[in-house]
Amino acid sequence: MSTPTAPASSAAPLVRAVNVTKAFGANMVLKGIDLDVRPGEVVCLLGPSGSGKTTFLRCINQLETIDGGRIHLEDELLGYVERGGQLHRLSDKEIAAQRGEIGMVFQRFNLFPHMTAIENVMEGPVQVKRESKAAAKAAAAALLERVGLGDKTHAYPSQLSGGQQQRVAIARALAMKPKLMLFDEPTSALDPELVGEVLEVMRELAREGMTMIVVTHEMGFARDVSDRVVFMDGGVVVEQGDPRTVINDPQHERTKSFLSRIRRENEQHAAALQARVEAEQV
């Protein structure tokens, strides 16, 4: 286990987003997002559906093309090169190379159903980074062990629970040795009793110093694990700061309303889970 790495407040940002805008037709989804994320920092993005959180992650990973502003990973401008004061779009190959520095875990697991767990994790290093199959297999086995699935290397996705599939997806992203991990509501598609096993893997990554941007409605994770929470609504950053301060004492009415609704939903989910457990014990 590596030594936990605290984010250095004086370090240069690993991610810098400046005035990022994105529209789909007439719908302006991102209205000028500014955000710095420093090495080793865990930032949780909170906000209602449609607030722009997922779109922002997809822009960082270049699954969506920004309409305005700039996003840097370390000192490298993502998606473009500047020549003579003009921005020129990178080639698909160059963009793919940049994307290889960023791991992304989605709501749905998106595993290849015809491949075993270890084959899913090996695929990127072999096909994209041209690693030997032997080296990729050894690394994949170690990663599956790391996420608690050392005994599931030869299982197919259909033989795994949702939580196990999501942990394979995390291992697959880590196999590319990313500088940054993006998580887009990684527990939202899971049954409540499976959420904890995925969050624990993410907690371990945070302890190891992985830089992470996490879209989540898991308030406990955001409060206890993140270094900063950012509340988005209507395509803008409404409020951000220390997790406990923002979650326990939000200053903006939109933040207060959102957190109140999330607490009610969490209470309802907990009550439903308890009722199901009690019914199964009868």
Sine and cosine of phi, psi and omega as CSV:
sin_phi,cos_phi,sin_psi,cos_psi,sin_omega,cos_omega
0.00,0.00,0.74,-0.67,-0.01,-1.00
-0.98,0.18,0.33,-0.94,0.00,-1.00
-0.96,0.29,0.74,-0.68,0.01,-1.00
-0.83,0.55,0.62,-0.78,-0.03,-1.00
-0.90,-0.43,0.88,-0.48,0.05,-1.00
-0.99,0.15,0.63,-0.78,0.04,-1.00
-0.90,0.44,0.73,-0.69,-0.02,-1.00
-1.00,0.01,0.89,-0.45,-0.08,-1.00
-0.91,0.42,-0.40,0.91,-0.03,-1.00
-1.00,0.01,-0.13,0.99,-0.04,-1.00
-0.94,0.34,0.49,-0.87,0.09,-1.00
-0.91,0.41,0.55,-0.84,-0.03,-1.00
-0.88,0.48,0.62,-0.78,0.17,-0.99
-0.98,0.21,-0.65,0.76,0.05,-1.00
-0.88,-0.48,0.74,-0.68,0.11,-0.99
-0.72,-0.69,0.91,-0.42,0.08,-1.00
-0.95,-0.31,0.77,-0.64,-0.06,-1.00
-0.79,-0.61,0.91,-0.42,0.11,-0.99
0.79,0.62,0.72,0.70,-0.07,-1.00
-0.98,0.21,0.80,-0.60,0.05,-1.00
-0.83,-0.55,0.50,-0.87,0.04,-1.00
-0.42,-0.91,0.76,-0.65,0.04,-1.00
-0.80,-0.60,0.54,-0.84,0.18,-0.98
-0.91,-0.42,0.98,-0.19,-0.13,-0.99
0.90,0.43,-0.79,-0.61,0.00,-1.00
-1.00,0.07,-0.07,1.00,-0.05,-1.00
-1.00,-0.01,0.96,-0.27,0.04,-1.00
-0.99,0.15,0.96,-0.28,-0.12,-0.99
-1.00,0.05,-0.63,0.78,0.07,-1.00
-0.88,-0.47,0.80,-0.60,-0.17,-0.99
-0.89,-0.45,0.61,0.79,0.04,-1.00
0.96,-0.28,0.91,0.40,-0.05,-1.00
-1.00,0.05,0.81,-0.59,0.15,-0.99
-0.91,-0.42,0.82,-0.58,-0.01,-1.00
-0.37,-0.93,0.77,-0.63,0.15,-0.99
-0.94,-0.33,0.65,-0.76,0.09,-1.00
-0.78,-0.63,0.84,-0.54,-0.10,-1.00
-1.00,-0.03,0.36,-0.93,-0.01,-1.00
-0.82,0.57,0.73,-0.68,0.01,-1.00
0.99,0.14,0.00,1.00,-0.04,-1.00
-1.00,0.05,0.59,-0.80,0.12,-0.99
-0.93,-0.36,0.90,-0.44,-0.03,-1.00
-0.90,-0.44,0.82,-0.57,0.05,-1.00
-0.98,-0.21,0.78,-0.63,0.07,-1.00
-0.99,-0.12,0.85,-0.52,0.02,-1.00
-0.92,-0.40,0.40,-0.92,0.07,-1.00
0.46,-0.89,0.32,-0.95,-0.02,-1.00
-0.94,0.35,0.26,-0.97,0.09,-1.00
-0.85,0.53,0.66,-0.75,-0.01,-1.00
1.00,0.06,0.08,1.00,-0.04,-1.00
-0.99,0.16,-0.23,0.97,0.04,-1.00
0.95,-0.30,0.03,1.00,-0.09,-1.00
-0.88,0.48,-0.80,0.60,-0.03,-1.00
-0.91,0.43,-0.65,0.76,0.03,-1.00
-0.87,0.50,-0.64,0.77,0.02,-1.00
-0.89,0.45,-0.70,0.71,0.06,-1.00
-0.87,0.50,-0.70,0.72,-0.04,-1.00
-0.91,0.40,-0.49,0.87,0.09,-1.00
-0.94,0.34,-0.65,0.76,0.05,-1.00
-0.87,0.49,-0.67,0.74,-0.03,-1.00
-1.00,0.06,0.08,1.00,0.06,-1.00
0.87,0.49,0.49,0.87,0.21,-0.98
-0.99,0.15,-0.30,0.95,0.16,-0.99
-0.79,-0.61,0.55,-0.83,0.02,-1.00
-1.00,-0.08,0.81,-0.59,-0.01,-1.00
-0.94,0.34,0.47,-0.88,0.03,-1.00
-1.00,-0.05,-0.44,0.90,-0.01,-1.00
-0.38,-0.93,0.29,-0.96,-0.02,-1.00
1.00,0.08,-0.19,-0.98,-0.03,-1.00
-0.56,-0.83,0.51,-0.86,0.13,-0.99
-0.78,-0.63,0.80,-0.60,0.06,-1.00
-0.93,-0.37,0.61,-0.79,0.24,-0.97
-0.92,-0.39,0.91,-0.41,-0.23,-0.97
0.82,0.57,-0.83,-0.56,-0.04,-1.00
-0.99,-0.16,0.12,0.99,-0.11,-0.99
-0.99,-0.17,0.81,-0.59,0.07,-1.00
-0.95,0.30,0.79,-0.61,-0.05,-1.00
-0.99,0.11,0.78,-0.62,0.13,-0.99
1.00,0.03,-0.27,0.96,-0.10,-0.99
-0.61,-0.79,0.30,-0.95,0.22,-0.98
-0.79,-0.61,0.62,-0.79,-0.02,-1.00
-0.99,-0.16,0.84,-0.55,0.05,-1.00
-0.71,-0.70,0.81,-0.58,0.03,-1.00
0.86,0.50,0.55,0.84,0.00,-1.00
0.98,0.20,0.05,1.00,0.02,-1.00
-0.91,-0.41,0.59,-0.81,0.06,-1.00
-1.00,0.00,0.72,-0.69,0.03,-1.00
-0.84,-0.54,0.76,-0.65,-0.03,-1.00
-0.91,0.41,0.70,-0.72,0.05,-1.00
-0.95,0.30,0.32,-0.95,0.07,-1.00
-0.95,0.30,0.30,-0.95,0.03,-1.00
-0.84,0.54,-0.62,0.78,0.00,-1.00
-0.90,0.43,-0.68,0.74,0.00,-1.00
-0.92,0.39,-0.63,0.78,0.03,-1.00
-0.91,0.40,-0.65,0.76,0.04,-1.00
-0.88,0.48,-0.61,0.79,0.03,-1.00
-0.91,0.42,-0.66,0.75,0.05,-1.00
-0.90,0.43,-0.66,0.75,-0.02,-1.00
-0.89,0.45,-0.46,0.89,0.03,-1.00
-0.90,0.43,-0.28,0.96,0.03,-1.00
-1.00,0.07,-0.08,1.00,-0.11,-0.99
-0.81,-0.59,0.83,-0.55,0.09,-1.00
-1.00,-0.06,0.63,-0.78,0.02,-1.00
-0.71,-0.71,0.74,-0.67,0.04,-1.00
-0.89,-0.45,0.81,-0.59,-0.14,-0.99
-0.99,-0.15,0.13,-0.99,0.08,-1.00
-0.87,0.50,-0.73,0.68,0.06,-1.00
-1.00,-0.07,0.50,-0.86,-0.25,-0.97
-0.97,0.25,-0.50,0.86,0.08,-1.00
0.83,0.56,0.55,0.83,0.07,-1.00
-0.98,0.21,0.46,-0.89,0.10,-0.99
-0.96,0.27,0.90,-0.43,-0.13,-0.99
-0.92,0.39,-0.41,0.91,-0.04,-1.00
-1.00,0.02,0.05,1.00,-0.01,-1.00
-0.91,-0.41,0.56,-0.83,0.09,-1.00
-0.94,0.33,0.13,-0.99,0.01,-1.00
-0.84,0.55,-0.74,0.68,-0.06,-1.00
-0.93,0.36,-0.56,0.83,0.05,-1.00
-0.93,0.37,-0.61,0.79,0.08,-1.00
-0.87,0.50,-0.69,0.73,-0.05,-1.00
-0.95,0.31,-0.54,0.84,-0.02,-1.00
-0.96,0.29,-0.45,0.89,-0.24,-0.97
-0.83,0.56,-0.75,0.67,-0.03,-1.00
-0.88,0.47,-0.81,0.58,0.02,-1.00
-0.84,0.55,-0.60,0.80,-0.02,-1.00
-0.96,0.28,-0.74,0.67,-0.11,-0.99
-0.99,0.15,-0.58,0.81,-0.08,-1.00
-0.99,-0.11,-0.73,0.68,-0.06,-1.00
-1.00,-0.08,-0.04,1.00,0.07,-1.00
0.85,0.52,0.56,0.83,0.10,-0.99
-0.96,0.29,0.44,-0.90,0.07,-1.00
-0.92,0.38,0.49,-0.87,-0.01,-1.00
-0.88,0.48,-0.59,0.81,-0.01,-1.00
-0.90,0.43,-0.71,0.70,0.00,-1.00
-0.92,0.39,-0.68,0.74,-0.01,-1.00
-0.91,0.42,-0.61,0.80,0.00,-1.00
-0.92,0.40,-0.67,0.74,0.02,-1.00
-0.90,0.44,-0.69,0.73,0.00,-1.00
-0.92,0.40,-0.64,0.77,0.00,-1.00
-0.90,0.43,-0.65,0.76,0.03,-1.00
-0.88,0.47,-0.65,0.76,0.01,-1.00
-0.91,0.41,-0.62,0.79,0.01,-1.00
-0.93,0.36,-0.64,0.77,0.04,-1.00
-0.91,0.42,-0.59,0.81,0.09,-1.00
-0.89,0.45,-0.65,0.76,-0.03,-1.00
-0.88,0.47,-0.58,0.81,0.00,-1.00
-1.00,-0.09,0.25,0.97,0.10,-0.99
0.99,0.15,0.40,0.92,-0.04,-1.00
-0.81,-0.59,0.53,0.85,0.00,-1.00
-0.88,0.48,-0.38,0.93,0.00,-1.00
-1.00,-0.08,0.10,0.99,-0.06,-1.00
-0.87,-0.48,0.35,0.93,-0.11,-0.99
-0.87,0.50,-0.56,0.83,-0.09,-1.00
-0.97,-0.23,0.20,0.98,0.05,-1.00
-0.99,0.12,0.57,-0.82,0.08,-1.00
-1.00,0.03,0.39,-0.92,-0.02,-1.00
-0.78,0.63,-0.61,0.79,-0.02,-1.00
-0.91,0.41,-0.28,0.96,0.01,-1.00
-1.00,-0.10,0.04,1.00,-0.06,-1.00
-0.92,-0.40,0.49,-0.87,0.11,-0.99
-0.94,0.33,0.21,-0.98,0.04,-1.00
-0.86,0.51,-0.67,0.75,0.01,-1.00
-0.90,0.44,-0.64,0.77,0.04,-1.00
-0.92,0.40,-0.65,0.76,0.03,-1.00
-0.88,0.47,-0.65,0.76,0.00,-1.00
-0.92,0.39,-0.56,0.83,0.05,-1.00
-0.93,0.36,-0.56,0.83,0.13,-0.99
-0.89,0.45,-0.66,0.75,0.01,-1.00
-0.88,0.47,-0.62,0.79,0.06,-1.00
-0.91,0.41,-0.71,0.71,0.03,-1.00
-0.87,0.50,-0.64,0.76,0.01,-1.00
-0.88,0.48,-0.68,0.73,0.02,-1.00
-0.91,0.41,-0.65,0.76,-0.01,-1.00
-0.92,0.38,-0.43,0.90,-0.03,-1.00
-0.88,0.48,-0.38,0.92,0.01,-1.00
-1.00,0.09,0.04,1.00,0.01,-1.00
0.81,0.59,0.83,0.56,-0.09,-1.00
-0.96,0.28,0.43,-0.90,0.13,-0.99
-0.99,0.17,-0.41,0.91,-0.12,-0.99
-0.63,-0.78,0.66,-0.76,0.10,-0.99
-0.91,-0.42,0.75,-0.66,0.07,-1.00
-0.93,-0.37,0.73,-0.68,0.02,-1.00
-0.82,-0.57,0.86,-0.51,-0.01,-1.00
-0.96,-0.26,1.00,-0.06,-0.02,-1.00
0.69,0.72,0.87,0.49,-0.15,-0.99
-0.93,0.37,-0.21,0.98,-0.01,-1.00
-0.94,-0.35,0.00,1.00,-0.15,-0.99
-0.94,0.35,-0.39,0.92,-0.01,-1.00
-1.00,-0.09,0.10,0.99,-0.10,-1.00
-0.99,-0.15,0.50,-0.86,0.20,-0.98
-0.88,0.47,0.55,-0.83,-0.10,-1.00
-0.80,0.60,-0.59,0.81,-0.06,-1.00
-0.96,0.28,-0.16,0.99,-0.01,-1.00
-0.98,-0.19,-0.12,0.99,-0.07,-1.00
-0.89,0.46,-0.68,0.73,-0.12,-0.99
-0.86,0.51,-0.61,0.79,-0.07,-1.00
-0.93,0.37,-0.53,0.84,0.05,-1.00
-0.97,0.26,-0.69,0.73,0.01,-1.00
-0.88,0.47,-0.55,0.84,0.00,-1.00
-0.92,0.40,-0.62,0.78,0.07,-1.00
-0.88,0.47,-0.66,0.75,0.00,-1.00
-0.92,0.39,-0.61,0.79,0.07,-1.00
-0.87,0.49,-0.66,0.75,0.00,-1.00
-0.90,0.43,-0.66,0.75,0.06,-1.00
-0.87,0.49,-0.65,0.76,0.03,-1.00
-0.89,0.45,-0.67,0.74,0.02,-1.00
-0.89,0.46,-0.52,0.86,-0.01,-1.00
-0.99,0.13,-0.07,1.00,0.09,-1.00
1.00,-0.06,0.27,0.96,0.04,-1.00
-0.94,0.34,0.74,-0.68,0.10,-1.00
-0.97,0.25,0.80,-0.59,-0.14,-0.99
-0.66,-0.75,0.67,-0.74,0.21,-0.98
-0.89,-0.46,0.85,-0.53,-0.18,-0.98
-0.82,-0.58,0.87,-0.49,0.20,-0.98
-1.00,0.04,0.86,-0.51,-0.09,-1.00
-0.43,-0.90,0.40,-0.91,0.20,-0.98
-0.94,-0.35,0.14,0.99,0.02,-1.00
-0.99,0.13,1.00,-0.07,-0.12,-0.99
-0.91,0.42,-0.57,0.82,0.01,-1.00
-0.89,0.45,-0.69,0.72,0.05,-1.00
-0.89,0.46,-0.73,0.69,-0.02,-1.00
-0.87,0.49,-0.67,0.74,-0.04,-1.00
-0.94,0.33,-0.66,0.76,-0.17,-0.98
-1.00,-0.06,-0.42,0.91,-0.14,-0.99
-0.94,-0.34,-0.59,0.81,-0.10,-0.99
-0.97,0.25,0.41,-0.91,0.11,-0.99
-1.00,0.03,-0.40,0.91,-0.04,-1.00
-0.42,-0.91,0.62,-0.78,0.14,-0.99
-0.92,-0.40,0.58,-0.81,0.00,-1.00
-0.82,-0.58,0.88,-0.48,0.02,-1.00
-0.99,-0.11,0.85,-0.53,0.02,-1.00
-0.92,-0.38,0.56,-0.83,0.10,-0.99
-0.38,-0.93,0.69,-0.72,0.04,-1.00
0.88,0.48,0.48,0.88,0.07,-1.00
0.99,0.14,0.19,0.98,0.02,-1.00
-0.74,-0.68,0.35,-0.94,0.14,-0.99
-0.99,0.12,0.90,-0.43,-0.05,-1.00
-1.00,0.04,-0.64,0.77,-0.12,-0.99
-0.35,-0.94,0.59,-0.81,0.10,-1.00
-0.45,-0.89,0.35,-0.94,0.03,-1.00
0.38,-0.93,-0.33,-0.94,0.01,-1.00
-0.84,0.54,0.73,-0.68,-0.11,-0.99
-0.83,0.56,-0.74,0.67,-0.06,-1.00
-0.92,0.40,-0.60,0.80,0.01,-1.00
-0.91,0.40,-0.75,0.66,-0.05,-1.00
-0.92,0.38,-0.67,0.74,-0.07,-1.00
-0.96,0.27,-0.63,0.77,-0.05,-1.00
-1.00,0.04,-0.43,0.90,-0.06,-1.00
-0.61,-0.80,0.88,0.48,-0.02,-1.00
-0.90,0.44,0.53,-0.85,-0.07,-1.00
-0.99,-0.15,-0.42,0.91,-0.08,-1.00
-0.99,-0.16,0.62,-0.78,-0.03,-1.00
-0.87,0.50,-0.59,0.80,0.02,-1.00
-0.91,0.41,-0.60,0.80,0.04,-1.00
-0.92,0.39,-0.69,0.73,0.00,-1.00
-0.86,0.50,-0.71,0.71,-0.02,-1.00
-0.90,0.44,-0.68,0.73,-0.01,-1.00
-0.90,0.43,-0.74,0.67,-0.05,-1.00
-0.91,0.41,-0.58,0.82,0.05,-1.00
-0.89,0.46,-0.68,0.74,0.01,-1.00
-0.91,0.41,-0.67,0.74,0.00,-1.00
-0.89,0.45,-0.64,0.76,0.02,-1.00
-0.89,0.46,-0.68,0.74,0.03,-1.00
-0.88,0.47,-0.69,0.72,0.00,-1.00
-0.90,0.44,-0.66,0.75,0.01,-1.00
-0.90,0.44,-0.63,0.78,0.03,-1.00
-0.90,0.43,-0.66,0.75,0.02,-1.00
-0.91,0.42,-0.66,0.75,0.02,-1.00
-0.90,0.44,-0.68,0.73,-0.01,-1.00
-0.89,0.45,-0.66,0.75,0.01,-1.00
-0.91,0.41,-0.66,0.75,0.01,-1.00
-0.91,0.42,-0.64,0.77,0.01,-1.00
-0.92,0.40,-0.66,0.75,0.01,-1.00
-0.90,0.44,-0.65,0.76,0.02,-1.00
-0.90,0.43,-0.62,0.79,0.01,-1.00
-0.92,0.39,-0.66,0.75,0.03,-1.00
-0.88,0.48,-0.69,0.72,-0.01,-1.00
-0.91,0.41,-0.61,0.79,0.00,-1.00
-0.92,0.40,-0.59,0.81,0.00,-1.00
-0.95,0.32,-0.37,0.93,-0.02,-1.00
-1.00,0.10,-0.23,0.97,-0.02,-1.00
-0.96,0.30,0.00,0.00,0.00,0.00
